[in-house]
Amino acid sequence: MPVRPRYMESSRRPPRRRRRGRALRPRVPRRRRSVLPFVVLAVVVAGGVAAAVLILTHQSRVRAERSVVDRFARAWERRDYRAMYGQLDAATRRRVSEPAFARAYRRAGATATIAALRTGKANRRGGSWSLPVSVRTQAFGTLRGRVTLPVHGDPPRIAWTAPLVFPGLRPGERLRRIVQAPRRAPLVARDGQPLADRDGFPSALGSQLGIVGTLGRPSGAQLGALTAAGFPSDTLVGTSGLERTLDAQLRGRAGGRLLAGRRVLASTRAVPSPPVHASIDPHLQSAASSALGGKFGGVAVVEPGTGEILALSGIALDGLQPPGSTFKIMTLTGSLEAGIVNLRSTFPVQTGANVEGRFVANANHESCGGDLTESFAKSCNSVFAPMGVRLGARRLVNVAERFGFNSPPVPGVATAKESTLPNAASVAKAAETGVTAFGQGRVLATPLQMAWVGSTIADGGQRPRLTLLHGGEPHLVRVTTPRVAALVKRLMLAVVNGSGATGTAAAISGVQVAGKTGTAELGGGQPNDAWFVAFAPAGAPKLAVGVLVVHGGFGGDTAAPIAHDVLTAGLGR
């Protein structure tokens, strides 16, 4: 049998026989899983985390830097140079001391006549912050610019340099100014009559009235205020009288140029003021001076409703003395408000009253009392000392302060002294409250203050802002209700017109005059001070008067006749 070569044999193996009861499954080749997607995901996640960390770190850094810049800006607005200095880096603090830093900003403020400074929202530019700054100046108007604050370090701090004292300054430049004063304005009375010319020389009328004042070189606080307003330091200013009181209005507005090195940052023109109308009425001023005569004291006349001061004679602005029973106007007001008394109230007739073991006597130890109208008209200390105790120190002080005590009477007029009384805690004891209630103890007032009190009652309980300028917009403050003011006015009418009252010497035929006397004890064997407060006509008040005669005796005898003469002249009677 022939043999078949091997190469001719089939390479396929003979099929396996199937095992019974078990099917053969096809064999699937196994695939290897790729790790690449996991690697990519890990890289992406890691990158995202890193990016998030970087973003958060950057945001945190920006917030920290902004906080430093904001603190610096807010402190600059407040002129809190210590707080500003606290935001500087160590290198700057080694180079510049805190006093030198503060001086640099104060010098820039004085040079530019800065009145107020405001900053805006800072913007980050690289490693620095651009801060918008608005500066309101007295001489150059409002200037706007930016300062660039370099911020670095950890924690962030400002790398300060000298140009940062004012917006617009460049390295090496110094802030300076060239200023010019306008010619002074003439001073005229409320009726237009000349009181002083542009050089401060008084007219014949001004010399006669004796209230114009003089000009001179400034010094002290007056010099500081002058240069802060942009005026040359050798500018003549008012040193007394109306020239001093109205100096800011009379000198006009300074002009000049604000320079950064040779560059002009701002320029303004000097502007003279128009003639300044004082509130003084020449006729009333002459009448007040004549009525006071050679007596040592003061007379003040105020227009109710406007607060314009019409006349000032003697020590009307600065003569502080105990006001005596004229203070009872305020005690009565407070007691009526509190419901402690009314027109039906009655009081025992007696020569005095015991207040916490202290005997308070009536003037000349006279028997005094009866109803409220009679007790006020006859000025009974025996009624008003206990009334003050019932009112209490807190309410008594409060009502006096509403009438202007413990406050400057004329804004911007340093020569007008503040009338005072102690705080409530200092007069809390009944005896102290009692004597305060009738203007003794530690109460002090000027004739202007008491004319102000009279004008407040005259205008239905509205206190005007006092002024020596004519024609301005009145500013009124409600002190008490119209009802209470009307009741006080009614009782003040009884002081002048009532039978046996203390102020009958102020009565004017055909005119209703409301008033209040005051006789203040000074102690030490000194004669009493005489006071009188009045306004007229009571139905439509035009004038309120405060009169003080130092060592003048009884108010009804000495001060009331002076008020009569002033009111008569002012009302044309």
Secondary structure as GFF3:
##gff-version 3
##sequence-region A 1 573
A	DSSP	three_ten_helix	6	8	.	.	.	ID=ss1
A	DSSP	alpha_helix	36	78	.	.	.	ID=ss2
A	DSSP	alpha_helix	81	85	.	.	.	ID=ss3
A	DSSP	alpha_helix	90	95	.	.	.	ID=ss4
A	DSSP	alpha_helix	98	112	.	.	.	ID=ss5
A	DSSP	beta_strand	114	119	.	.	.	ID=ss6
A	DSSP	beta_strand	123	125	.	.	.	ID=ss7
A	DSSP	beta_strand	128	137	.	.	.	ID=ss8
A	DSSP	beta_strand	141	152	.	.	.	ID=ss9
A	DSSP	beta_strand	157	158	.	.	.	ID=ss10
A	DSSP	three_ten_helix	162	165	.	.	.	ID=ss11
A	DSSP	beta_strand	175	180	.	.	.	ID=ss12
A	DSSP	beta_strand	187	188	.	.	.	ID=ss13
A	DSSP	beta_strand	194	196	.	.	.	ID=ss14
A	DSSP	alpha_helix	204	209	.	.	.	ID=ss15
A	DSSP	beta_strand	215	216	.	.	.	ID=ss16
A	DSSP	alpha_helix	220	228	.	.	.	ID=ss17
A	DSSP	beta_strand	237	238	.	.	.	ID=ss18
A	DSSP	alpha_helix	241	245	.	.	.	ID=ss19
A	DSSP	alpha_helix	247	250	.	.	.	ID=ss20
A	DSSP	beta_strand	255	260	.	.	.	ID=ss21
A	DSSP	beta_strand	263	268	.	.	.	ID=ss22
A	DSSP	beta_strand	276	277	.	.	.	ID=ss23
A	DSSP	alpha_helix	282	292	.	.	.	ID=ss24
A	DSSP	beta_strand	297	302	.	.	.	ID=ss25
A	DSSP	beta_strand	309	314	.	.	.	ID=ss26
A	DSSP	three_ten_helix	324	327	.	.	.	ID=ss27
A	DSSP	alpha_helix	328	338	.	.	.	ID=ss28
A	DSSP	beta_strand	346	350	.	.	.	ID=ss29
A	DSSP	beta_strand	352	355	.	.	.	ID=ss30
A	DSSP	beta_strand	358	361	.	.	.	ID=ss31
A	DSSP	three_ten_helix	363	365	.	.	.	ID=ss32
A	DSSP	beta_strand	368	371	.	.	.	ID=ss33
A	DSSP	alpha_helix	372	377	.	.	.	ID=ss34
A	DSSP	alpha_helix	381	391	.	.	.	ID=ss35
A	DSSP	alpha_helix	393	402	.	.	.	ID=ss36
A	DSSP	three_ten_helix	424	427	.	.	.	ID=ss37
A	DSSP	alpha_helix	430	436	.	.	.	ID=ss38
A	DSSP	alpha_helix	447	458	.	.	.	ID=ss39
A	DSSP	beta_strand	462	464	.	.	.	ID=ss40
A	DSSP	beta_strand	476	478	.	.	.	ID=ss41
A	DSSP	alpha_helix	482	497	.	.	.	ID=ss42
A	DSSP	three_ten_helix	504	506	.	.	.	ID=ss43
A	DSSP	beta_strand	514	520	.	.	.	ID=ss44
A	DSSP	beta_strand	529	536	.	.	.	ID=ss45
A	DSSP	beta_strand	543	549	.	.	.	ID=ss46
A	DSSP	alpha_helix	555	570	.	.	.	ID=ss47
###
